[in-house]
Amino acid sequence: MQKKLSIYIHYPFCKSKCPYCDFNSHVRDNVEYEKFTNAYLQEIEFFADRLKNRTIKTIFFGGGTPSLMPIAMVEKILEKISSSWNVEKDCEITLETNPTSFESDKFKSLKLAGINRLSVGIQALNDADLKFLGREHSAKEAISVIKKAAEIFDNFSFDLIYARPTQTLESWRAELKQALEFNANHLSLYQLTIEKGTKFFSEFKQKKFIMPDENLSADFYEMTNQITSDAGFKLYEISNYAKKNFECQHNLVYWQGGDYVGIGAGAHSRVFLDGEKNRRAIMMTHEPLAWLSGVEKNGAAIQTNDIISTYELTEELILMALRLKNGIENKIFYEILQKNLTEVFDYEKLEKLANQGLIKIDSDSIKIKDDKRILTNAIIAKVCGAIYQ
Ligand code: SF4
């Protein structure tokens, strides 16, 4: 059986920079589309030479704002992937989009190009909060784009950011219920976090706004889980909710430790290259023009290329898998590390965490208890402490 591979394409440009965003996104007036298209194709070729005989399971266009890509760029990238590898018949091909009419006018062409899943960055359904979040769209525009996405794509998701300053539980309840009326089959619901290096980080330090405290954040989370569950969504990852069979297959590859290749400025790969025993962590050059010239010179603009030790790989797998409702599964762990959970973990230490009510364990899996999900980061650190040294 051919080994599966997923592909992430990073488009690093946005129309403006949102104040909470710490992604590799840049605002540029003029993008040399042809040069960038060729660079994507070259980088795909670079990896295809080192990852022969793979079957592509998922493709994800992220950013930045990949819906700003010309359709021809998307088409050429997908054609190149198809001519370089076998692509599974039901390969999930997602593209992230902003909710403006400029983008929704392209939905039909994107579908014809091969995109079969859309992820729409709505973030809020009222104009005051959209303005606070620095978004360029209005709530009205967002709603009309969601409706258009629903008409054209069977599989679509949208993102909302909650636990915003001044937001109350009641206003979030009403907003989330409104969001559920649009019949999406997947929702990504993130609590607003203040990341270093963002505009919000300095404004928060200057006390320009106040964030909800821990207790209120926990109440927001619990309410979100309850309302989505009542509406038939399953929480399958800490911030992701899906109707049955609509989990994002691409993100599951990250969380379950699958092989993926990241193409484009600042993209990351985690992959066993052909003939290698160890997994590699590869990161491409961040700055888009430096990335472009790196690819033009060398076929790929690699900034770092490291072998991951078994210990690091184990930690990564824990970090990712514990975000999932199903937690760390023995069969997945075994496939990647050729070791059972009982060989990797000191179960006496894990039992102590279980007795504290933080996790559920058996020989097949380690999971965070549902009511402790808000403590995920702290619990991950504790579970890592139970790895045999
Ligand atoms: S649109 Fe997305 S990637 Fe671009 S700046 Fe805003 S949050 Fe960041």
Boltz pocket constraint, residues with backbone or C-beta under 6 A from the ligand:
constraints:
  - pocket:
      binder: B
      contacts: [[A, 13], [A, 14], [A, 15], [A, 16], [A, 17], [A, 18], [A, 21], [A, 22], [A, 23], [A, 25], [A, 63], [A, 64], [A, 65], [A, 98], [A, 121]]
      max_distance: 6.0
